């Protein structure tokens, strides 16, 4: 068995993917990559081959990937040309190194040209670049992390109790980030999928109002929902100190560690019905049921979005 490469093991999703893949594959068949050298130390002690990598720079990547047959590319945490360039570096280096398949964490409905999400532009660029490279692939099109909205819910518990955003009555099959990481590990370890697109969704497509109702029932809070316009949603994030783009300055320990451009256009996409897809691809891939929103609210301390893990400014 040739080695499997996991990138971004210092990140919120990558850290869990690294844990999950060790349940499926022996340590001597793994390669872990991270921007943070310290994050690799413990894995070296377990006999895992490790490399410090910076995807913003092509040099050294092919050498890091040279013993790998499959590579998990976890999408970078910045948006726009810089992310596209970083992903291109990984794909080019993987091809040069002889990697045969790339597993990529993409976004639900990434190939719909009418999807207004700014995030999906980078995802479809990367999907197409991988296809054009001639490499085999598995695209994991993830729904929105439930953790992001659970953290957001408690922001309003501590505030005026009225959760405000621009999603309206749009549907989203909220998925745990843990399940996205688990799906990534299973896809990397599997030999059953080739040139495949899998939709990694939660068990039920629901409105934000139902999401809040489940949260209220599980936590005994009394949050309500108010739909606001896209521009009003920008103003909410501006007041929280959230930068409009990922080139901006992020507050330490922010409860919204994403750019408002990403979040507002994501909300618009949900409102317009562009993110409502719900499948059982997760169950087929892993053999398990995805975590429910109810369960995550009942264990809310374990399902917060967490700090931003990017060293990029």
PATIFI-719434 format. One record per residue: residue in three letters; x, y, z of N, C-alpha, C in turn. Coordinates in steps of 0.02 Angstrom, whole numbers, padded with zeros to 5 digits, always signed. Layout:
// PATIFI-719434
alaXYZXYZXYZ...
// end
This chain:
// PATIFI-719434
unk+00042-00060+00000+00000+00000+00000+00044+00062+00000unk+00033+00105-00050+00069+00169-00051+00040+00217+00001unk+00076+00269+00015+00057+00313+00071+00001+00362+00052unk-00035+00382+00104-00089+00430+00098-00068+00495+00131unk-00080+00551+00098-00058+00617+00121-00117+00656+00148unk-00110+00681+00209-00161+00726+00239-00129+00794+00247unk-00159+00845+00218-00133+00913+00224-00172+00951+00277unk-00142+01005+00301-00177+01050+00347-00196+01018+00413unk-00153+00976+00440-00171+00939+00501-00172+00984+00563unk-00151+01046+00556-00154+01094+00612-00222+01129+00615unk-00263+01124+00564-00326+01159+00561-00382+01123+00598unk-00440+01157+00602-00497+01128+00639-00522+01064+00607unk-00528+01063+00541-00550+01003+00506-00493+00953+00499unk-00434+00978+00481-00377+00935+00470-00356+00896+00530unk-00361+00926+00589-00342+00893+00651-00385+00831+00663unk-00450+00838+00650-00496+00781+00659-00485+00729+00603unk-00473+00752+00543-00459+00705+00488-00397+00664+00503unk-00347+00696+00533-00286+00660+00552-00300+00607+00604unk-00345+00621+00651-00364+00572+00701-00402+00514+00669unk-00448+00531+00625-00491+00480+00594-00451+00433+00548unk-00404+00461+00510-00368+00419+00461-00324+00369+00498unk-00301+00385+00558-00260+00338+00596-00299+00277+00619unk-00366+00283+00622-00408+00225+00638-00414+00177+00579unk-00398+00202+00520-00410+00165+00459-00347+00139+00425unk-00290+00173+00439-00228+00160+00402-00170+00158+00451unk-00123+00110+00443-00064+00108+00487-00022+00172+00481unk+00012+00189+00535+00051+00251+00537+00104+00253+00483unk+00135+00196+00467+00189+00196+00418+00164+00204+00346unk+00098+00210+00339+00069+00221+00272+00040+00292+00266unk+00060+00336+00312+00032+00403+00313+00087+00456+00306unk+00069+00512+00275+00110+00571+00272+00066+00630+00294unk+00089+00667+00343+00052+00726+00368+00091+00789+00350unk+00054+00839+00327+00084+00904+00309+00050+00960+00348unk+00090+01009+00367+00063+01065+00405+00107+01126+00395unk+00075+01184+00397+00111+01248+00399+00149+01255+00464unk+00122+01226+00517+00149+01232+00585+00192+01171+00602unk+00257+01182+00608+00303+01127+00622+00286+01094+00689unk+00267+01133+00739+00253+01105+00805+00194+01057+00803unk+00146+01070+00759+00088+01026+00755+00107+00956+00730unk+00165+00950+00699+00186+00886+00671+00224+00843+00721unk+00249+00873+00774+00296+00837+00819+00267+00773+00848unk+00205+00777+00873+00176+00717+00904+00167+00661+00854unk+00151+00679+00792+00140+00627+00741+00206+00594+00721unk+00260+00632+00722+00326+00602+00708+00342+00547+00758unk+00323+00559+00821+00336+00509+00873+00296+00445+00862unk+00242+00450+00822+00201+00391+00808+00225+00353+00745unk+00277+00379+00714+00303+00346+00654+00273+00370+00589unk+00239+00426+00592+00208+00455+00532+00259+00501+00498unk+00266+00494+00433+00309+00539+00395+00278+00609+00393unk+00317+00661+00409+00288+00728+00413+00331+00778+00373unk+00296+00831+00350+00330+00885+00314+00298+00951+00332unk+00339+01001+00344+00315+01069+00351+00307+01098+00282unk+00247+01121+00265+00232+01145+00198+00196+01212+00200unk+00208+01252+00150+00173+01315+00141+00146+01316+00070unk+00081+01307+00063+00052+01300-00003+00052+01365-00043unk+00069+01420-00011+00077+01483-00049+00140+01482-00092unk+00183+01432-00080+00246+01427-00117+00253+01356-00144unk+00267+01351-00208+00272+01286-00241+00334+01246-00219unk+00388+01281-00208+00451+01248-00194+00446+01201-00134unk+00469+01141-00142+00470+01092-00089+00409+01048-00083unk+00355+01066-00117+00293+01027-00110+00299+00959-00143unk+00328+00956-00203+00334+00891-00237+00376+00842-00197unk+00427+00868-00163+00469+00826-00121+00429+00799-00062unk+00385+00841-00034+00344+00818+00023+00294+00765+00001unk+00272+00768-00061+00219+00723-00085+00246+00661-00120unk+00312+00654-00127+00340+00605-00173+00326+00532-00154unk+00311+00518-00091+00298+00449-00071+00223+00434-00066unk+00181+00480-00089+00109+00472-00081+00074+00451-00144unk+00021+00411-00136-00021+00390-00192-00085+00431-00196unk-00112+00452-00137-00172+00491-00134-00161+00550-00086unk-00194+00605-00100-00183+00666-00060-00250+00697-00042unk-00258+00714+00021-00316+00752+00044-00298+00826+00045unk-00329+00864+00001-00320+00936-00001-00379+00968+00035unk-00366+00993+00095-00417+01030+00133-00414+01102+00111unk-00469+01129+00087-00469+01196+00059-00441+01247+00108unk-00402+01293+00081-00368+01343+00122-00418+01392+00152unk-00401+01424+00209-00449+01466+00245-00452+01538+00223unk-00425+01553+00163-00433+01621+00136-00469+01615+00070unk-00496+01671+00046-00542+01670-00012-00513+01713-00068unk-00519+01688-00130-00499+01728-00187-00438+01700-00223unk-00404+01744-00259-00347+01724-00301-00292+01689-00261unk-00282+01711-00199-00229+01680-00159-00245+01607-00144unk-00308+01592-00129-00326+01522-00118-00320+01482-00182unk-00343+01510-00237-00338+01475-00300-00265+01460-00318unk-00221+01508-00306-00150+01497-00320-00120+01443-00275unk-00140+01443-00211-00114+01392-00165-00138+01323-00185unk-00201+01317-00203-00228+01252-00224-00193+01229-00289unk-00181+01276-00334-00145+01259-00396-00076+01232-00381unk-00041+01262-00333+00025+01238-00314+00022+01165-00290unk-00029+01149-00250-00035+01081-00224-00048+01032-00281unk-00094+01049-00325-00111+01003-00380-00051+00993-00426unk-00016+01047-00443+00043+01041-00486+00096+00998-00454unk+00108+01009-00389+00159+00971-00354+00139+00898-00347unk+00075+00885-00334+00052+00816-00328+00062+00779-00394unk+00045+00811-00448+00054+00778-00514+00127+00764-00527unk+00170+00812-00512+00242+00802-00523+00269+00745-00480unk+00242+00740-00419+00266+00689-00372+00240+00619-00387unk+00192+00614-00432+00165+00548-00449+00104+00528-00409unk+00074+00576-00372+00011+00562-00337-00042+00544-00389unk-00083+00495-00373-00132+00471-00422-00202+00501-00412unk-00220+00518-00350-00288+00542-00338-00287+00598-00285unk-00329+00648-00295-00337+00702-00247-00408+00700-00219unk-00414+00700-00153-00477+00709-00119-00481+00782-00098unk-00532+00817-00120-00536+00889-00108-00600+00908-00071unk-00594+00948-00018-00652+00970+00019-00682+01032-00014unk-00736+01022-00049-00768+01074-00089-00832+01097-00054unk-00878+01124-00092-00939+01155-00066-01000+01130-00104unk-01054+01118-00068-01116+01096-00100-01135+01144-00156unk-01154+01116-00213-01177+01154-00271-01123+01201-00298unk-01060+01180-00294-01005+01222-00317-01007+01236-00392unk-01038+01191-00430-01036+01198-00503-01095+01235-00532unk-01138+01264-00489-01196+01302-00513-01175+01375-00526unk-01174+01397-00588-01152+01466-00602-01198+01519-00572unk-01258+01500-00552-01303+01550-00522-01297+01551-00446unk-01254+01509-00418-01242+01510-00346-01203+01573-00328unk-01230+01618-00287-01197+01683-00275-01140+01680-00224unk-01127+01624-00193-01074+01619-00143-01006+01636-00172unk-00970+01683-00141-00903+01699-00165-00856+01640-00152unk-00872+01600-00101-00830+01542-00085-00831+01491-00143unk-00888+01483-00174-00893+01430-00224-00850+01444-00285unk-00831+01507-00297-00788+01522-00354-00721+01487-00348unk-00693+01488-00288-00629+01454-00277-00637+01379-00282unk-00693+01354-00258-00704+01281-00258-00712+01254-00328unk-00751+01288-00370-00759+01263-00437-00695+01273-00478unk-00658+01326-00463-00593+01334-00496-00548+01274-00480unk-00546+01255-00416-00502+01200-00395-00527+01134-00424unk-00592+01122-00421-00618+01060-00450-00598+01055-00524unk-00608+01109-00561-00593+01108-00633-00518+01100-00645unk-00477+01131-00603-00405+01125-00612-00382+01053-00600unk-00411+01021-00550-00394+00951-00536-00416+00907-00595unk-00477+00918-00620-00500+00880-00678-00453+00889-00738unk-00435+00952-00751-00393+00967-00809-00322+00939-00802unk-00302+00926-00739-00235+00899-00728-00229+00826-00751unk-00286+00793-00757-00287+00722-00776-00283+00675-00717unk-00279+00703-00656-00277+00660-00597-00347+00633-00580unk-00348+00575-00549-00410+00549-00521-00430+00594-00463unk-00495+00593-00444-00517+00639-00392-00579+00613-00357unk-00587+00637-00295-00650+00633-00258-00664+00703-00232unk-00718+00734-00253-00737+00799-00228-00791+00790-00174unk-00775+00813-00115-00822+00809-00059-00856+00877-00052unk-00917+00882-00077-00952+00946-00076-00991+00952-00010unk-00960+00987+00037-00987+00991+00105-01042+01043+00110unk-01093+01027+00150-01142+01076+00171-01110+01122+00224unk-01148+01172+00247-01123+01218+00297-01110+01183+00363unk-01055+01201+00395-01041+01174+00461-01094+01196+00511unk-01124+01148+00546-01172+01165+00598-01139+01205+00653unk-01075+01192+00666-01039+01227+00719-01041+01302+00710unk-01037+01325+00648-01038+01397+00636-01103+01429+00660unk-01159+01395+00647-01223+01423+00667-01239+01410+00741unk-01211+01357+00770-01220+01347+00842-01183+01401+00880unk-01122+01417+00860-01086+01473+00891-01125+01538+00882unk-01151+01548+00822-01190+01608+00808-01253+01612+00851unk-01285+01555+00861-01345+01551+00904-01329+01577+00974unk-01274+01554+01002-01257+01574+01071-01233+01647+01075unk-01210+01674+01020-01195+01745+01018-01258+01786+01033unk-01314+01763+01005-01378+01799+01016-01410+01781+01082unk-01394+01721+01109-01416+01705+01177-01387+01756+01225unk-01325+01774+01214-01291+01822+01258-01311+01894+01241unk-01343+01904+01184-01364+01971+01163-01438+01982+01174unk-01472+02005+01121-01543+02023+01129-01590+01965+01116unk-01563+01905+01100-01606+01847+01090-01638+01843+01021unk-01619+01887+00976-01648+01887+00908-01592+01874+00858unk-01589+01813+00832-01538+01795+00782-01557+01827+00716unk-01513+01867+00689-01527+01905+00628-01479+01883+00573unk-01508+01862+00517-01467+01851+00458-01510+01854+00395unk-01479+01840+00338-01512+01848+00273-01534+01783+00241unk-01537+01728+00280-01554+01663+00251-01628+01655+00235unk-01671+01691+00268-01742+01686+00255-01768+01615+00268unk-01806+01589+00220-01834+01522+00227-01797+01470+00186unk-01735+01487+00166-01695+01440+00128-01676+01379+00170unk-01661+01325+00136-01645+01261+00169-01570+01246+00167unk-01546+01215+00220-01476+01192+00225-01474+01128+00265unk-01440+01077+00240-01432+01014+00276-01368+01019+00317unk-01372+01053+00373-01314+01068+00415-01277+01004+00434unk-01210+01005+00427-01169+00947+00440-01116+00966+00492unk-01100+00921+00536-01046+00934+00583-00979+00936+00547unk-00936+00982+00567-00868+00982+00540-00832+00917+00555unk-00849+00887+00613-00820+00822+00629-00838+00770+00576unk-00900+00771+00554-00921+00723+00503-00888+00738+00436unk-00877+00802+00421-00840+00819+00359-00769+00791+00362unk-00738+00795+00421-00671+00768+00429-00671+00692+00424unk-00722+00662+00453-00728+00589+00449-00738+00566+00377unk-00780+00602+00340-00791+00585+00270-00726+00592+00230unk-00687+00644+00246-00624+00654+00211-00577+00595+00223unk-00573+00572+00285-00529+00516+00301-00551+00452+00266unk-00616+00440+00266-00641+00379+00233-00631+00382+00157unk-00640+00441+00128-00630+00448+00056-00556+00436+00039unk-00512+00462+00081-00440+00453+00068-00420+00380+00073unk-00449+00344+00121-00431+00274+00132-00465+00226+00084unk-00517+00249+00049-00557+00205+00006-00525+00196-00063unk-00535+00137-00090-00515+00124-00159-00576+00116-00205unk-00635+00135-00180-00698+00122-00215-00723+00180-00258unk-00692+00238-00252-00718+00298-00286-00665+00326-00333unk-00687+00338-00395-00643+00367-00446-00682+00418-00486unk-00651+00477-00496-00684+00531-00532-00754+00541-00503unk-00756+00548-00437-00820+00548-00401-00834+00615-00368unk-00898+00632-00365-00922+00690-00328-00971+00665-00275unk-00955+00678-00211-00998+00657-00156-01022+00718-00119unk-01086+00719-00103-01114+00774-00064-01117+00754+00009unk-01082+00791+00051-01077+00774+00121-01125+00819+00159unk-01185+00792+00173-01240+00830+00202-01261+00802+00269unk-01292+00844+00310-01324+00821+00370-01387+00782+00354unk-01420+00755+00406-01477+00710+00395-01541+00745+00373unk-01545+00812+00379-01608+00846+00363-01594+00917+00338unk-01625+00935+00282-01622+01004+00258-01674+01045+00297unk-01653+01100+00327-01698+01139+00370-01686+01213+00362unk-01737+01252+00380-01730+01325+00381-01691+01345+00444unk-01667+01406+00444-01633+01431+00504-01683+01437+00562unk-01747+01449+00547-01797+01452+00600-01804+01385+00635unk-01803+01330+00596-01807+01263+00628-01743+01249+00666unk-01687+01269+00639-01623+01260+00673-01625+01293+00743unk-01652+01354+00745-01658+01391+00808-01707+01356+00855unk-01762+01331+00827-01812+01295+00868-01780+01234+00902unk-01741+01197+00864-01707+01138+00892-01658+01161+00947unk-01623+01215+00935-01578+01241+00985-01614+01262+01048unk-01671+01295+01041-01710+01316+01099-01733+01256+01140unk-01758+01205+01105-01783+01147+01141-01727+01109+01177unk-01668+01109+01148-01612+01072+01178-01579+01111+01235unk-01581+01177+01232-01544+01217+01281-01588+01258+01328unk-01654+01258+01316-01701+01297+01356-01689+01372+01352unk-01661+01393+01295-01658+01465+01280-01718+01485+01239unk-01722+01549+01223-01782+01573+01188-01763+01622+01133unk-01718+01599+01089-01696+01640+01033-01751+01640+00979unk-01760+01697+00947-01806+01702+00890-01766+01723+00828unk-01799+01720+00771-01764+01736+00708-01794+01798+00676unk-01750+01839+00648-01770+01897+00610-01731+01900+00544unk-01767+01897+00488-01733+01903+00424-01714+01975+00411unk-01653+01986+00389-01630+02053+00371-01602+02051+00300unk-01590+02109+00272-01564+02113+00204-01489+02097+00203unk-01463+02086+00143-01392+02072+00136-01351+02130+00165unk-01370+02192+00149-01331+02249+00173-01336+02255+00249unk-01394+02242+00277-01400+02243+00350-01358+02189+00382unk-01352+02132+00348-01310+02079+00374-01236+02099+00374unk-01214+02133+00322-01146+02160+00322-01136+02206+00382unk-01186+02247+00396-01181+02295+00452-01175+02259+00519unk-01211+02203+00526-01205+02163+00587-01133+02139+00597unk-01104+02113+00544-01035+02088+00549-00986+02145+00557unk-00999+02202+00524-00955+02260+00534-00953+02280+00608unk-01011+02278+00640-01015+02297+00711-00978+02248+00755unk-00971+02185+00732-00935+02134+00770-00859+02137+00756unk-00839+02181+00710-00768+02186+00693-00745+02133+00645unk-00792+02104+00607-00775+02052+00559-00754+02085+00493unk-00696+02067+00466-00674+02097+00402-00717+02075+00344unk-00723+02119+00295-00764+02101+00236-00733+02045+00195unk-00667+02044+00190-00633+01991+00152-00581+01958+00197unk-00552+01903+00173-00502+01868+00212-00434+01903+00210unk-00429+01957+00173-00368+01998+00175-00369+02045+00234unk-00427+02052+00268-00434+02098+00324-00404+02069+00388unk-00410+02107+00441-00382+02088+00506-00437+02054+00547unk-00422+01993+00571-00471+01955+00610-00457+01965+00685unk-00510+01975+00722-00504+01982+00795-00488+01915+00826unk-00445+01916+00876-00429+01855+00911-00491+01829+00948unk-00503+01763+00944-00560+01731+00977-00627+01758+00952unk-00630+01779+00889-00693+01802+00861-00743+01746+00857unk-00807+01760+00870-00859+01710+00864-00881+01702+00791unk-00852+01742+00746-00865+01736+00675-00798+01740+00638unk-00759+01685+00639-00691+01687+00612-00688+01678+00536unk-00737+01708+00501-00740+01706+00428-00750+01777+00403unk-00738+01788+00339-00751+01854+00311-00826+01864+00301unk-00848+01927+00307-00920+01939+00298-00941+01930+00226unk-00897+01942+00177-00914+01927+00108-00934+01854+00100unk-00894+01810+00131-00909+01739+00127-00975+01721+00160unk-00987+01749+00220-01047+01732+00259-01110+01762+00229unk-01107+01824+00207-01167+01855+00180-01187+01824+00114unk-01139+01811+00070-01158+01780+00006-01178+01707+00015unk-01152+01675+00068-01174+01607+00084-01247+01609+00106unk-01264+01658+00149-01333+01665+00170-01379+01680+00111unk-01355+01720+00065-01394+01735+00004-01406+01671-00036unk-01354+01630-00042-01360+01567-00079-01411+01521-00046unk-01411+01518+00020-01461+01478+00055-01531+01505+00042unk-01539+01570+00048-01605+01602+00038-01632+01588-00032unk-01588+01586-00081-01608+01576-00150-01614+01502-00169unk-01607+01457-00119-01617+01386-00132-01559+01351-00165unk-01500+01381-00162-01442+01353-00196-01404+01302-00153unk-01423+01295-00089-01386+01252-00044-01430+01199-00011unk-01486+01184-00040-01536+01142-00007-01526+01067-00016unk-01475+01047-00053-01465+00977-00070-01455+00935-00007unk-01489+00877-00006-01481+00829+00049-01477+00759+00020unk-01423+00724+00033-01412+00657+00006-01392+00610+00063unk-01382+00546+00046-01356+00498+00095-01285+00476+00076unk-01249+00519+00041-01180+00503+00020-01135+00491+00080unk-01146+00529+00134-01104+00520+00194-01113+00449+00222unk-01175+00426+00225-01189+00359+00251-01156+00306+00207unk-01162+00314+00142-01132+00265+00095-01057+00263+00103unk-01026+00320+00113-00953+00324+00117-00927+00296+00182unk-00958+00314+00238-00930+00297+00305-00964+00239+00339unk-01026+00223+00318-01064+00171+00352-01098+00195+00415unk-01093+00259+00430-01122+00288+00490-01174+00342+00473unk-01216+00357+00521-01263+00412+00514-01229+00478+00534unk-01244+00533+00500-01215+00596+00521-01246+00621+00586unk-01209+00659+00623-01235+00688+00685-01293+00735+00671unk-01342+00736+00714-01400+00779+00705-01387+00847+00738unk-01424+00897+00716-01421+00963+00747-01442+00958+00820unk-01492+00916+00834-01515+00907+00903-01458+00882+00947unk-01423+00832+00924-01367+00804+00963-01314+00857+00975unk-01299+00896+00923-01246+00945+00930-01265+01001+00978unk-01328+01021+00979-01350+01070+01028-01349+01041+01098unk-01366+00978+01105-01364+00946+01171-01293+00939+01198unk-01244+00942+01154-01174+00939+01173-01139+01001+01145unk-01170+01058+01154-01149+01119+01120-01078+01140+01135unk-01054+01127+01195-00985+01146+01211-00934+01112+01166unk-00952+01055+01140-00907+01017+01096-00916+01035+01023unk-00963+01079+01007-00978+01094+00938-00980+01170+00926unk-00927+01203+00945-00917+01274+00931-00870+01280+00872unk-00873+01336+00837-00833+01343+00776-00759+01348+00790unk-00740+01375+00847-00669+01378+00865-00632+01435+00833unk-00568+01440+00850-00527+01495+00827-00505+01486+00754unk-00489+01541+00722-00462+01539+00655-00391+01512+00657unk-00375+01464+00613-00309+01431+00615-00266+01449+00555unk-00272+01508+00529-00231+01527+00472-00176+01574+00494unk-00115+01560+00470-00059+01606+00483-00057+01662+00432unk-00099+01657+00381-00100+01708+00328-00137+01770+00351unk-00113+01826+00329-00144+01890+00349-00199+01910+00299
// end
